[in-house]
Amino acid sequence: MTERYDRIGTTYARTRREDPRIADRIRTALGDASSVVNVGAGAGSYEPAGLDVVAVEPSATMIAQRPPDAAPYVQAAAEALPFDDGAFDAAMAVLTVHHWRDPAAGLAELRRVARDRVVVFTWDPAFARAHWLVDEYVPQFAADDAGRFPTVEAVAAGIGGGRVEPVPIPHDCHDGFLGAFWRRPEAYLDPEVRAGMSVFHVPGAEDGIERLAADLESGAWAERHAALLALDELDLGYRLVVGSG
């Protein structure tokens, strides 16, 4: 997946900004850890301030977008972390496991280098059709995501067991992942926003966006989804998987 993100990851620093509410959930899940390795770290979001963090990221495009004050990084893959056993109090991974060549091997590496805790923010493919965007406009995303995302049960097993916590997505989520704009459908019409979502690079996605644009202009989308506009958050299948040693 490194080559893919060297091609499509150029907008991540602008479109994939940290959401403070999700960041708080991740920080709480890390508990009393003082040293953390952030695997698949991307452009540097969700790296907890005040902790001793080392980032691991294979893509040069992503590394180039890390701000000057971001945590120090190592260019490496999740499946072969260049650290001793138990080198960190905790290991974390944020919306990245589905991009690893071998998720099971990468999860085993997280467990190996963490003395106490592993925290993985991921998405449950059982929710593949939960988002109206997928269900009504780009159903091919469901098959693509089902083929890339490991189940939350597999993630939990990969880190030696742990609890699974739902993470409802706020209506004004700052981080532009696929589910972030469930109450702001116009955002999906923005090419830069879509460029920050890897799934939009599957064939046929643009046809669905054209139909969404037509439904927004006609009012058909608002008529079908008026109930969503009264919600502050929505469970779309995003999950924290937390394992403790």
GIMO-V283103 format. One record per pair of residues at least 24 apart in sequence whose ideal C-beta (glycine too) atoms are under 10 Angstrom apart, sorted by the first residue. I is the first residue (numbers start at 0). J is the second residue. If there is no record, write none. Layout:
I|J ; I|J
This chain:
0|39 ; 0|57 ; 0|58 ; 0|76 ; 0|77 ; 0|95 ; 0|97 ; 0|98 ; 0|99 ; 0|100 ; 0|147 ; 0|197 ; 1|56 ; 1|57 ; 1|58 ; 1|59 ; 1|60 ; 1|61 ; 1|74 ; 1|76 ; 1|98 ; 1|100 ; 2|57 ; 2|58 ; 2|60 ; 3|58 ; 3|60 ; 3|98 ; 3|197 ; 3|200 ; 4|39 ; 4|41 ; 4|56 ; 4|57 ; 4|58 ; 4|59 ; 4|60 ; 4|61 ; 4|98 ; 4|197 ; 5|57 ; 5|58 ; 5|59 ; 5|60 ; 5|61 ; 5|63 ; 6|58 ; 6|60 ; 6|200 ; 7|58 ; 7|60 ; 7|194 ; 7|195 ; 7|196 ; 7|197 ; 7|199 ; 7|200 ; 8|41 ; 8|42 ; 8|58 ; 8|59 ; 8|60 ; 8|61 ; 8|62 ; 8|63 ; 8|64 ; 8|194 ; 8|195 ; 8|197 ; 9|60 ; 9|61 ; 9|63 ; 9|64 ; 9|191 ; 9|194 ; 9|195 ; 10|42 ; 10|64 ; 10|175 ; 10|190 ; 10|191 ; 10|192 ; 10|193 ; 10|194 ; 10|195 ; 10|196 ; 11|41 ; 11|42 ; 11|43 ; 11|44 ; 11|58 ; 11|60 ; 11|61 ; 11|64 ; 11|175 ; 11|194 ; 11|195 ; 12|41 ; 12|42 ; 12|43 ; 12|44 ; 12|61 ; 12|63 ; 12|64 ; 12|65 ; 12|66 ; 12|195 ; 13|42 ; 13|64 ; 13|175 ; 13|191 ; 13|192 ; 13|194 ; 13|195 ; 14|42 ; 14|174 ; 14|175 ; 14|176 ; 14|179 ; 14|186 ; 14|189 ; 14|191 ; 14|192 ; 14|193 ; 14|194 ; 14|195 ; 14|196 ; 15|41 ; 15|42 ; 15|43 ; 15|44 ; 15|61 ; 15|64 ; 15|93 ; 15|94 ; 15|173 ; 15|174 ; 15|175 ; 15|176 ; 15|179 ; 15|192 ; 15|195 ; 15|196 ; 16|42 ; 16|44 ; 16|172 ; 16|173 ; 16|174 ; 16|175 ; 16|195 ; 17|42 ; 17|43 ; 17|44 ; 17|45 ; 17|46 ; 17|93 ; 17|173 ; 17|174 ; 18|44 ; 18|45 ; 18|166 ; 18|168 ; 18|169 ; 18|171 ; 18|172 ; 18|173 ; 18|174 ; 18|175 ; 18|176 ; 18|179 ; 19|169 ; 19|173 ; 19|174 ; 20|166 ; 20|167 ; 20|168 ; 20|169 ; 20|171 ; 20|172 ; 20|173 ; 20|174 ; 20|232 ; 21|45 ; 21|93 ; 21|94 ; 21|120 ; 21|166 ; 21|168 ; 21|169 ; 21|172 ; 21|173 ; 21|174 ; 21|176 ; 21|179 ; 21|237 ; 21|239 ; 22|46 ; 22|47 ; 22|48 ; 22|93 ; 22|120 ; 22|173 ; 22|174 ; 23|47 ; 24|118 ; 24|120 ; 24|164 ; 24|166 ; 24|237 ; 24|239 ; 24|241 ; 25|91 ; 25|93 ; 25|118 ; 25|119 ; 25|120 ; 25|166 ; 25|239 ; 25|241 ; 26|50 ; 26|91 ; 26|118 ; 27|118 ; 27|164 ; 27|239 ; 27|241 ; 28|89 ; 28|91 ; 28|116 ; 28|117 ; 28|118 ; 28|119 ; 28|120 ; 28|161 ; 28|162 ; 28|164 ; 28|239 ; 28|240 ; 28|241 ; 28|242 ; 28|243 ; 29|88 ; 29|89 ; 29|90 ; 29|91 ; 29|115 ; 29|116 ; 29|117 ; 29|118 ; 29|241 ; 30|88 ; 30|89 ; 30|115 ; 30|116 ; 30|118 ; 30|241 ; 30|243 ; 31|88 ; 31|89 ; 31|115 ; 31|116 ; 32|87 ; 32|88 ; 32|89 ; 32|90 ; 32|91 ; 32|113 ; 32|114 ; 32|115 ; 32|116 ; 32|118 ; 33|87 ; 33|88 ; 33|89 ; 34|86 ; 34|87 ; 34|88 ; 34|89 ; 34|90 ; 34|113 ; 34|114 ; 34|115 ; 35|70 ; 35|87 ; 35|88 ; 35|89 ; 35|90 ; 35|91 ; 35|113 ; 35|116 ; 35|118 ; 36|70 ; 36|73 ; 36|80 ; 36|82 ; 36|86 ; 36|87 ; 36|88 ; 36|89 ; 36|90 ; 36|91 ; 36|92 ; 36|108 ; 36|109 ; 36|112 ; 36|113 ; 36|117 ; 37|69 ; 37|70 ; 37|72 ; 37|87 ; 37|89 ; 37|90 ; 37|91 ; 37|92 ; 37|93 ; 37|95 ; 37|118 ; 38|73 ; 38|75 ; 38|76 ; 38|77 ; 38|78 ; 38|80 ; 38|90 ; 38|91 ; 38|92 ; 38|93 ; 38|95 ; 38|96 ; 38|99 ; 38|105 ; 38|106 ; 38|108 ; 38|109 ; 38|112 ; 38|117 ; 38|119 ; 39|76 ; 39|77 ; 39|91 ; 39|92 ; 39|93 ; 39|94 ; 39|95 ; 39|96 ; 39|97 ; 39|98 ; 39|99 ; 39|105 ; 39|109 ; 39|119 ; 40|65 ; 40|69 ; 40|70 ; 40|72 ; 40|73 ; 40|91 ; 40|92 ; 40|93 ; 40|95 ; 41|65 ; 41|93 ; 41|94 ; 41|95 ; 41|98 ; 42|66 ; 42|69 ; 43|68 ; 43|69 ; 43|70 ; 43|72 ; 44|69 ; 44|93 ; 44|94 ; 44|173 ; 44|174 ; 45|91 ; 45|92 ; 45|93 ; 45|94 ; 45|118 ; 45|120 ; 45|174 ; 46|70 ; 46|72 ; 46|91 ; 46|93 ; 47|89 ; 47|91 ; 50|87 ; 50|88 ; 50|89 ; 51|87 ; 51|88 ; 52|87 ; 52|89 ; 52|91 ; 53|80 ; 53|82 ; 53|86 ; 53|87 ; 53|112 ; 55|79 ; 55|80 ; 55|81 ; 55|82 ; 55|90 ; 55|92 ; 55|95 ; 55|108 ; 55|109 ; 55|112 ; 56|95 ; 57|98 ; 57|99 ; 57|100 ; 58|98 ; 75|108 ; 76|100 ; 76|101 ; 76|104 ; 76|105 ; 76|108 ; 77|101 ; 77|102 ; 77|104 ; 77|105 ; 77|106 ; 77|107 ; 77|108 ; 77|109 ; 78|102 ; 78|103 ; 78|104 ; 78|105 ; 78|106 ; 78|107 ; 78|108 ; 79|104 ; 79|105 ; 79|108 ; 80|105 ; 80|107 ; 80|108 ; 80|109 ; 80|111 ; 80|112 ; 81|112 ; 82|108 ; 82|111 ; 82|112 ; 82|113 ; 83|111 ; 83|112 ; 84|110 ; 84|111 ; 84|112 ; 84|113 ; 84|114 ; 85|111 ; 85|112 ; 85|113 ; 85|114 ; 85|115 ; 85|244 ; 86|111 ; 86|112 ; 86|113 ; 86|114 ; 87|112 ; 87|113 ; 87|114 ; 87|115 ; 87|116 ; 87|117 ; 88|113 ; 88|114 ; 88|115 ; 88|116 ; 88|244 ; 89|113 ; 89|114 ; 89|115 ; 89|116 ; 89|117 ; 89|118 ; 89|241 ; 89|242 ; 89|243 ; 89|244 ; 90|114 ; 90|115 ; 90|116 ; 90|117 ; 90|118 ; 90|119 ; 90|158 ; 90|242 ; 91|116 ; 91|117 ; 91|118 ; 91|119 ; 91|120 ; 91|239 ; 91|241 ; 92|117 ; 92|118 ; 92|119 ; 92|120 ; 92|121 ; 92|154 ; 92|158 ; 92|240 ; 93|118 ; 93|119 ; 93|120 ; 93|121 ; 93|174 ; 93|176 ; 93|239 ; 94|119 ; 94|120 ; 94|121 ; 94|122 ; 94|148 ; 94|174 ; 94|176 ; 94|177 ; 94|197 ; 94|237 ; 95|119 ; 95|120 ; 95|121 ; 96|120 ; 96|121 ; 96|122 ; 96|147 ; 96|148 ; 96|149 ; 96|153 ; 96|154 ; 96|157 ; 96|240 ; 97|121 ; 97|122 ; 97|124 ; 97|143 ; 97|144 ; 97|146 ; 97|147 ; 97|148 ; 97|149 ; 97|154 ; 97|197 ; 97|198 ; 98|147 ; 98|148 ; 98|197 ; 99|147 ; 99|149 ; 102|147 ; 102|148 ; 102|149 ; 102|153 ; 102|154 ; 102|157 ; 103|149 ; 103|153 ; 103|154 ; 103|156 ; 103|157 ; 104|157 ; 105|149 ; 105|157 ; 106|149 ; 106|153 ; 106|154 ; 106|155 ; 106|156 ; 106|157 ; 106|158 ; 106|159 ; 106|240 ; 106|242 ; 107|157 ; 107|158 ; 107|159 ; 108|157 ; 109|154 ; 109|157 ; 109|158 ; 109|159 ; 109|242 ; 110|157 ; 110|158 ; 110|159 ; 110|160 ; 110|161 ; 110|242 ; 110|244 ; 113|158 ; 113|159 ; 113|242 ; 113|243 ; 113|244 ; 114|244 ; 115|242 ; 115|243 ; 115|244 ; 116|158 ; 116|161 ; 116|241 ; 116|242 ; 116|243 ; 116|244 ; 117|154 ; 117|155 ; 117|157 ; 117|158 ; 117|159 ; 117|161 ; 117|240 ; 117|241 ; 117|242 ; 117|243 ; 117|244 ; 118|158 ; 118|161 ; 118|164 ; 118|239 ; 118|240 ; 118|241 ; 118|242 ; 118|243 ; 119|149 ; 119|151 ; 119|154 ; 119|155 ; 119|157 ; 119|158 ; 119|161 ; 119|163 ; 119|238 ; 119|239 ; 119|240 ; 119|241 ; 119|242 ; 120|164 ; 120|166 ; 120|237 ; 120|238 ; 120|239 ; 120|240 ; 120|241 ; 121|148 ; 121|149 ; 121|150 ; 121|151 ; 121|153 ; 121|154 ; 121|163 ; 121|166 ; 121|236 ; 121|237 ; 121|238 ; 121|239 ; 121|240 ; 122|147 ; 122|148 ; 122|149 ; 122|151 ; 122|154 ; 122|166 ; 122|176 ; 122|177 ; 122|178 ; 122|235 ; 122|236 ; 122|237 ; 122|238 ; 123|148 ; 123|149 ; 123|150 ; 123|151 ; 123|152 ; 123|154 ; 123|163 ; 123|165 ; 123|234 ; 123|235 ; 123|236 ; 123|237 ; 123|238 ; 123|240 ; 124|148 ; 124|149 ; 124|150 ; 124|151 ; 124|153 ; 124|236 ; 125|150 ; 125|151 ; 125|152 ; 125|236 ; 126|151 ; 126|178 ; 126|234 ; 126|235 ; 126|236 ; 126|237 ; 126|238 ; 127|236 ; 129|178 ; 129|181 ; 129|233 ; 129|234 ; 129|235 ; 129|236 ; 130|168 ; 130|177 ; 130|178 ; 130|180 ; 130|181 ; 130|233 ; 130|235 ; 130|236 ; 131|181 ; 131|184 ; 131|211 ; 131|220 ; 131|223 ; 131|224 ; 131|227 ; 131|235 ; 132|177 ; 132|178 ; 132|180 ; 132|181 ; 132|184 ; 132|187 ; 132|198 ; 132|207 ; 132|208 ; 132|211 ; 132|235 ; 133|177 ; 133|178 ; 133|198 ; 133|207 ; 133|235 ; 135|207 ; 135|210 ; 135|211 ; 135|214 ; 135|220 ; 135|223 ; 135|224 ; 136|184 ; 136|187 ; 136|204 ; 136|206 ; 136|207 ; 136|208 ; 136|209 ; 136|210 ; 136|211 ; 136|212 ; 136|214 ; 136|220 ; 137|177 ; 137|187 ; 137|198 ; 137|199 ; 137|201 ; 137|203 ; 137|204 ; 137|205 ; 137|206 ; 137|207 ; 137|208 ; 137|210 ; 137|211 ; 138|203 ; 138|207 ; 139|198 ; 139|201 ; 139|202 ; 139|203 ; 139|204 ; 139|206 ; 139|207 ; 140|177 ; 140|196 ; 140|198 ; 140|199 ; 140|201 ; 140|203 ; 140|204 ; 140|207 ; 141|198 ; 142|201 ; 143|197 ; 143|198 ; 143|200 ; 143|201 ; 143|202 ; 143|204 ; 144|177 ; 144|197 ; 144|198 ; 144|201 ; 144|236 ; 147|197 ; 147|198 ; 148|236 ; 151|236 ; 151|238 ; 151|239 ; 151|240 ; 152|240 ; 153|240 ; 154|238 ; 154|240 ; 154|242 ; 155|238 ; 155|240 ; 155|241 ; 155|242 ; 156|240 ; 156|242 ; 157|240 ; 157|242 ; 158|240 ; 158|241 ; 158|242 ; 158|243 ; 158|244 ; 159|242 ; 159|243 ; 159|244 ; 160|240 ; 160|242 ; 160|243 ; 161|239 ; 161|240 ; 161|241 ; 161|242 ; 161|243 ; 162|239 ; 162|240 ; 162|241 ; 162|242 ; 162|243 ; 163|238 ; 163|239 ; 163|240 ; 163|241 ; 164|237 ; 164|238 ; 164|239 ; 164|240 ; 164|241 ; 165|234 ; 165|235 ; 165|236 ; 165|237 ; 165|238 ; 165|239 ; 166|232 ; 166|234 ; 166|235 ; 166|236 ; 166|237 ; 166|238 ; 166|239 ; 167|230 ; 167|231 ; 167|232 ; 167|233 ; 167|234 ; 167|235 ; 167|237 ; 168|232 ; 168|233 ; 168|234 ; 168|235 ; 168|236 ; 168|237 ; 169|230 ; 169|231 ; 169|232 ; 169|233 ; 170|227 ; 170|228 ; 170|229 ; 170|230 ; 170|231 ; 170|232 ; 170|233 ; 171|231 ; 171|232 ; 172|232 ; 172|233 ; 172|237 ; 176|235 ; 176|237 ; 177|235 ; 177|237 ; 178|233 ; 178|234 ; 178|235 ; 178|236 ; 178|237 ; 179|235 ; 179|237 ; 181|224 ; 181|227 ; 181|230 ; 181|232 ; 181|233 ; 181|235 ; 182|224 ; 182|227 ; 182|228 ; 182|229 ; 182|230 ; 182|231 ; 182|232 ; 182|233 ; 184|211 ; 184|212 ; 184|214 ; 184|215 ; 184|220 ; 184|221 ; 184|224 ; 184|227 ; 185|211 ; 185|212 ; 185|215 ; 185|220 ; 187|211 ; 187|212 ; 187|215 ; 188|212 ; 188|215
